[in-house]
């Protein structure tokens, strides 16, 4: 895979995200828009470009509550969903759709599931379900009853 040049500091600044050192991380003093996972941002930016990274960060910081969820597993999941479902980027309601998702609640549920796969993978599935548009309208209702 071709490596893209990526200035994570510039992209973060453009998105209003503050990059911090990992060793400074404290779950009790974490503030919205703070990100302690520079290696994750660098990897996504180099693999998929600054524009993709910018979109991921912009979608994740649309609300104050969501901007407090800049964890590596969530960032990777959002990135993955956008890459696997490129039609989402043509959706006029994409920003509003992401703002309607409570990323913190979603992450909490993913961790509580204690699934035998990485939390990032669980988050990918949960996010994908949020954007899944079945051919039969009753599929979502069926899934709600099963949950």
N, C-alpha and C positions, 0 to 999 in steps of 0.2 A: 504494500500500500504506500502511495506517495505521501510523504510528510509535507504538510503545509506550514509555512511560517506562521507563528502565532505569538502575539504579544498579549499574554493574559492580563497584564496590568492595564493595558490600554482598553481592552474589551471590558474588563471589570469596571473601570472608571466610567466608561460610556453607559454602563448599565446601573451605575450607582451602587456597585458592590465593593465592599472593603475587603481586601485580601489580608489575612492574618497568618502568622506562623502557626504551624500545627501544635507546637509545644505551648502556645498561649491559650489553647482551647480549654474552656471550662464550661460545662453544660449549664451551670447556674448563672454565669454572667454573660452568656451568649446574647447578642443583640441582632435584631433584624438587619439583613443585608451584609452580615459578616460571613465570610467564607474562609474556612481553614483547610481546604483541600485543593491547594494549588496543583499538585500532581495530576489530579483528576481533570481539572480545567485544561491543563497543558496537554494531556493525552487526547482529550476530545477535540481541542483546537487544532492540534497537529494532525490528527486523523481525518477531521472533517471540515476544517477551516474556521476562520474567525467569525464568519457570518452565521454559521451553525451554532457556535458557542454563544454568540451574542443573542440569538433567538432563544436558546435554552435559558439563559440568565434572565432575559426580559420576561419570558413567560413565568418564570419562577418568582419574580419579584413584583408581580402585578398587584399584589395585596400585601399589607404589612405582615399578616400572619404567614403567608406563603414565603415571604422573603426571609423568614426565620428558619426555613427548611433547606438551606444550602448545604446539605450533607452529601457526601460522595455517592451514596447509594441512590439517593433521589435524583441527583444531577445526571448520573449515568442512565437511570431509568427514563427520564424525560428525553434525553438525547436519543436513546435507543428507539423510543416510540416514534419520535419525529423522523428518524431514519427509516424505520420499517413501514411507516404510513405517510409517505411524502404528500399524499392528497390532503393531509391536515393543513399543510402550509397554504393551500388555496382556500381554506375555509374562512369566510369573512368573520365568523364568530370565534375564531381560535383563541384570541386573547380573553374574551369574555368567558369562554368555556373553561379555560385554565383558571381564571380568577374564581370561578364557581366551585372548583375543586379545593377542598381543604387538605393541602398536602401533608400537614402535620398529622391530621387524623388518619389519612391514608397510610402514612409511614408507621404510625402507632399500630394500626391494624395489621400491617404486613409483618411487623416484628412479633406481635402477639400471636400470630398464626403459628409461629415456630415451625415453619415448613422445612422440609429436608433439602432446601435449595437456598441460595443466597438471597438476602432481603432485596437486593437490586432486581433479581428475577421475579420475585413476588410483586414488587412495585411495577415492573414492566407489564405484567398481566393485569393488575388492578387498573392501571392507567389506560391500557388498551381497551379494557371493558368499558371504560367511561366514554370512549370514542367509537365504540363498535356500533355500527348501524346495520342491524339485521334486515334481511329481506322480509322476514315475517315479524310484525310488530309485537307479537306475543312472546318472543324469545326473551326479551328483557324482563317481562313479568314472570316468566317461568324461572329465570335466574334469581329473581328477588325471592320467590317462594322457596327456592332451594337453599337460600342462604340463611 
